[in-house]
């Protein structure tokens, strides 16, 4: 029989597991529902990810999420249940740069209520760097701040690449210690949002282990041919556990704008504008409808039944195949196929 490791590790494992629970006891157990911190994206004790290529606007979007939670104020279609304390760990910007972004985003929020606590961990100078969060020394700093501030519930990490000095981002083993630490924070009741860079292929950087621990993953991609100034991108789920709202699973575009219609580069306020997206390479209304139903989580037998009288099954499957190929359909609705973005 293989050893499970050191005795203290085995004891910790046994303490963490609800061993030998009867399936009938499980069915009858009253398990509290996890509250929504930002509906329909994030519940308490989730690990979420926002990924995009450099300079697209992922940090602005993550800061907007943080402000929505801190003030308990609606943001686009996202609804916070209450004002929630946030710890923002900044690995890229200097204090002055972070301050400028926060001021512009808050100026675009309109009237704001009394906030929950919002604290930051940030480097003092460009050469200082941040203690690596995939190592115990950096993790202990974060844990100490959380212990000193029990009102904090959500932790943002911007960005994973800058905050973790992994030897090989593409290696599963490089992510293991970091993922275990994130799991320990969740076990203590914290909710995590990771801001992560995309690779040259447009997917998130690193091993699939980077995405394994996440329950929700929003991926941002550049909209080709867009004439928008500043940040303008397509938003879609790469991973979503639980279908809170089928409409929310539809890809859409977001753009940073001046709420007063002025020049974005000199504006003192920033706000977000959402637009719905049609299928990228098709004017066919039937195909648009099929894509919408599939991206909303409906399987192909349900789609065929829903569109009975409008299209035959072979026609529907033909549209599904083409939409999956061009990327406008983000979830594979065919039975027996593992969904691409819904877990």
C-alpha positions in Angstrom: 0.0 0.0 0.0 1.4 3.4 -1.0 2.0 6.0 1.8 -0.3 8.9 1.9 2.5 11.2 3.2 3.5 12.5 6.6 1.2 11.6 9.6 0.3 15.3 10.1 -0.8 15.5 6.4 -3.0 12.4 6.8 -4.6 13.8 9.9 -5.2 17.1 8.1 -6.7 15.3 5.2 -9.0 13.2 7.5 -10.1 16.4 9.3 -11.0 18.1 6.0 -13.1 15.2 4.7 -16.7 14.4 5.7 -15.9 10.7 5.8 -18.4 7.8 5.6 -21.5 10.0 5.2 -24.5 8.1 4.1 -25.9 9.1 0.7 -29.3 9.3 2.4 -28.0 11.6 5.1 -26.5 13.7 2.4 -29.8 14.0 0.6 -31.6 15.0 3.9 -28.9 17.4 5.1 -29.9 21.1 5.2 -27.1 22.7 3.3 -27.2 26.5 3.3 -27.2 28.0 -0.2 -24.1 30.1 -1.0 -25.1 33.8 -1.4 -24.5 35.7 -4.6 -21.8 38.3 -4.2 -22.1 39.5 -7.8 -25.1 37.8 -9.6 -24.9 36.0 -12.0 -21.0 35.8 -12.0 -19.8 35.1 -8.5 -21.1 33.3 -5.4 -19.5 33.2 -1.9 -16.4 30.8 -1.9 -16.1 30.8 -5.7 -12.8 31.2 -7.5 -13.4 33.3 -10.6 -11.0 34.3 -13.4 -11.0 37.2 -15.8 -8.5 36.6 -18.7 -7.5 38.6 -21.7 -4.5 39.7 -23.7 -2.3 42.6 -22.4 -3.9 46.0 -22.6 -7.4 44.9 -23.5 -9.1 46.2 -20.3 -9.3 43.2 -17.9 -7.9 45.2 -15.0 -10.5 48.0 -15.5 -13.3 45.4 -15.6 -12.0 43.6 -12.5 -11.8 47.0 -10.7 -15.3 47.7 -11.7 -16.4 44.4 -10.2 -14.5 45.2 -7.0 -16.2 48.7 -6.8 -19.7 47.2 -7.4 -19.2 44.7 -4.5 -17.6 47.3 -2.2 -20.5 49.8 -2.7 -23.2 47.1 -3.1 -24.2 49.0 -6.4 -25.4 47.4 -9.6 -22.9 47.3 -12.5 -24.3 46.7 -16.0 -26.3 43.5 -15.5 -24.3 42.4 -12.4 -26.1 42.7 -9.1 -24.3 42.6 -5.7 -26.4 41.1 -2.9 -24.8 43.5 -0.4 -21.8 45.7 0.1 -18.8 43.3 0.6 -15.3 44.0 1.9 -12.5 43.6 -0.8 -8.8 43.1 -0.7 -7.1 44.1 -3.9 -3.6 42.7 -4.5 -1.9 44.7 -7.2 1.1 43.2 -9.0 1.4 45.5 -12.0 0.4 49.1 -11.3 2.1 51.7 -9.0 0.0 53.5 -6.4 -0.5 56.6 -8.5 -1.7 54.6 -11.5 -4.1 52.5 -9.4 -5.4 55.7 -7.8 -6.1 57.4 -11.2 -8.0 54.4 -12.5 -10.1 54.1 -9.4 -10.9 57.8 -9.4 -12.1 57.7 -13.0 -14.2 54.6 -12.6 -15.8 56.0 -9.4 -16.6 59.3 -11.1 -18.5 57.3 -13.7 -20.6 55.4 -11.1 -22.9 58.3 -10.3 -24.3 58.5 -6.8 -22.6 55.9 -4.5 -23.7 54.7 -1.1 -21.6 54.0 2.0 -18.9 51.5 1.1 -17.7 48.3 2.7 -13.9 48.2 3.5 -11.6 48.2 0.4 -8.0 47.6 1.1 -5.0 47.2 -1.2 -1.6 45.4 -1.1 0.7 47.1 -3.6 4.4 47.4 -4.3 6.1 50.6 -3.1 8.4 51.1 -6.1 8.8 49.5 -9.6 12.0 47.7 -8.6 10.5 46.3 -5.4 8.3 43.7 -6.9 5.7 41.7 -4.9 6.5 38.6 -2.8 5.5 35.6 -4.9 2.1 34.2 -4.0 3.0 30.7 -5.1 5.5 30.6 -2.2 4.7 30.4 1.5 6.4 33.8 2.3 4.1 35.7 0.0 1.0 33.7 1.1 1.7 34.5 4.7 1.6 38.2 4.0 -1.8 38.0 2.5 -3.1 35.7 5.3 -1.9 38.2 7.9 -3.7 41.1 6.2 -6.9 39.0 6.0 -6.6 38.0 9.7 -6.1 41.7 10.7 -9.1 42.7 8.7 -11.9 40.2 9.3 -14.4 42.3 7.4 -12.7 41.5 4.1 -14.5 38.7 2.2 -13.3 38.9 -1.5 -9.7 38.8 -2.7 -8.6 40.1 -6.2 -5.2 39.1 -7.6 -4.0 41.4 -10.5 -2.3 39.7 -12.2 -1.5 36.1 -11.6 1.5 36.2 -13.9 3.0 39.2 -12.0 2.2 37.9 -8.5 3.4 34.4 -9.0 7.0 33.7 -9.9 6.4 30.2 -11.4 9.4 28.5 -13.0 7.2 27.1 -15.7 3.6 28.5 -16.2 2.8 25.6 -18.6 3.6 23.0 -16.0 0.8 21.5 -13.8 3.2 21.0 -10.9 4.1 24.8 -11.0 0.4 25.6 -10.3 -0.2 22.9 -7.6 1.1 24.9 -4.5 -0.7 28.1 -5.7 -4.0 26.2 -6.3 -3.8 24.5 -2.9 -3.3 27.9 -1.3 -6.4 29.3 -3.1 -8.3 26.2 -1.9 -7.3 26.9 1.7 -8.5 30.5 1.4 -11.9 29.2 0.0 -12.0 26.7 2.9 -11.7 29.7 5.3 -14.7 31.4 3.6 -13.0 33.7 1.2 -14.0 34.3 -2.5 -11.2 34.8 -5.1 -11.0 36.6 -8.4 -7.9 36.0 -10.5 -6.9 38.4 -13.3 -4.8 36.5 -15.8 -3.1 37.2 -19.1 -4.0 35.4 -22.3 -1.3 33.7 -24.5 -0.6 34.4 -28.1 -3.3 32.0 -29.2 -5.8 34.0 -27.2 -6.4 31.4 -24.5 -5.4 31.9 -20.8 -1.7 31.5 -20.2 -0.2 28.4 -18.5 -1.3 24.9 -17.9 -5.0 23.8 -17.8 -4.4 23.6 -14.0 -4.7 27.4 -14.1 -8.4 27.0 -15.0 -9.1 23.8 -13.0 -9.6 25.4 -9.7 -12.0 28.1 -11.1 -15.7 27.8 -10.9 -16.3 30.8 -13.2 -14.1 32.1 -16.0 -14.8 35.2 -18.1 -12.6 35.5 -21.2 -12.2 38.8 -23.0 -11.2 38.9 -26.7 -10.6 41.8 -29.1 -13.4 42.6 -31.5 -11.9 42.7 -35.0 -12.7 45.8 -37.0 -13.9 47.7 -33.9 -13.6 51.5 -34.2 -14.1 52.1 -30.5 -11.5 54.1 -28.7 -9.9 52.5 -25.6 -11.0 49.2 -24.2 -13.6 47.4 -26.3 -13.9 43.6 -26.2 -16.1 40.6 -26.5 -17.0 38.9 -23.2 -17.9 35.2 -22.9 -17.7 32.4 -20.4 -14.9 29.9 -20.8 -16.2 28.1 -17.7 -19.4 28.4 -15.7 -20.6 26.1 -13.0 -24.3 26.4 -12.5 -26.7 28.2 -14.9 -27.7 31.3 -12.9 -29.1 33.1 -15.9 -29.1 31.7 -19.5 -29.2 35.3 -20.9 -26.0 36.1 -19.0 -24.2 33.3 -20.8 -24.6 35.0 -24.2 -21.5 36.6 -25.5 -21.7 40.4 -25.5 -19.3 43.4 -26.0 -18.2 45.9 -23.5 -16.6 49.3 -24.2 -15.2 52.0 -21.8 -16.8 55.3 -22.6 -17.0 58.9 -21.3 -20.5 59.1 -19.7 -20.7 62.7 -20.8 -19.7 61.9 -24.4 -16.3 63.6 -24.3 -12.9 62.4 -25.3 -12.1 59.1 -23.6 -8.4 59.8 -23.2 -8.9 63.0 -21.3 -12.1 62.2 -19.6 -12.2 62.4 -15.7 -14.9 59.8 -15.6 -15.2 56.3 -17.2 -18.3 54.1 -17.6 -19.1 50.8 -19.4 -21.4 50.4 -22.4 -22.8 46.9 -23.1 -23.9 45.8 -26.6 -25.4 42.5 -27.7 -23.6 40.5 -30.3 -25.0 38.8 -33.3 -23.4 35.7 -34.8 -20.2 36.8 -36.3 -20.3 35.3 -39.8 -24.0 34.9 -40.4 -27.1 37.0 -41.1 -29.3 33.9 -40.8 -31.9 34.5 -38.1 -32.4 30.8 -37.6 -28.7 30.3 -36.9 -28.6 33.3 -34.6 -31.5 31.7 -32.6 -29.7 28.3 -32.5 -26.5 29.9 -31.2 -28.4 31.9 -28.6 -30.2 28.7 -27.3 -26.9 26.7 -27.2 -24.9 29.4 -25.5 -27.7 29.6 -23.0 -27.1 26.0 -22.0 -29.8 24.2 -24.1 -28.8 20.8 -25.5 -29.5 19.9 -29.1 -32.6 17.7 -28.5 -34.2 20.6 -26.7 -33.2 23.0 -29.5 -34.8 20.7 -32.1 -38.0 20.5 -30.1 -38.0 24.3 -29.5 -37.6 24.9 -33.2 -40.0 22.2 -34.4 -41.7 23.4 -37.5 -39.0 26.0 -38.3 -36.1 23.7 -39.1 -35.3 20.0 -39.5 -32.8 18.2 -37.2 -30.1 18.0 -40.0 -30.4 21.7 -40.7 -30.0 22.5 -37.0 -27.0 20.2 -36.6 -25.5 21.8 -39.7 -25.8 25.3 -38.1 -24.3 23.9 -34.8 -21.3 22.5 -36.6 -20.6 25.8 -38.5 -21.2 28.0 -35.4 -18.8 25.8 -33.3 -16.2 26.1 -36.0 -16.3 29.9 -36.3 -16.5 30.5 -32.5 -19.9 32.2 -32.3 -21.2 29.1 -30.4 -19.2 28.8 -27.1 -21.0 25.6 -25.8 -21.2 22.3 -27.7 -24.9 21.3 -27.2 -24.6 17.8 -28.9 -25.3 14.9 -26.6 -22.1 13.0 -25.5 -19.9 16.0 -26.2 -18.2 17.7 -23.2 -19.3 21.4 -23.1 -16.6 23.8 -24.1 -17.4 26.5 -21.5 -20.1 25.2 -19.1 -18.8 22.8 -16.4 
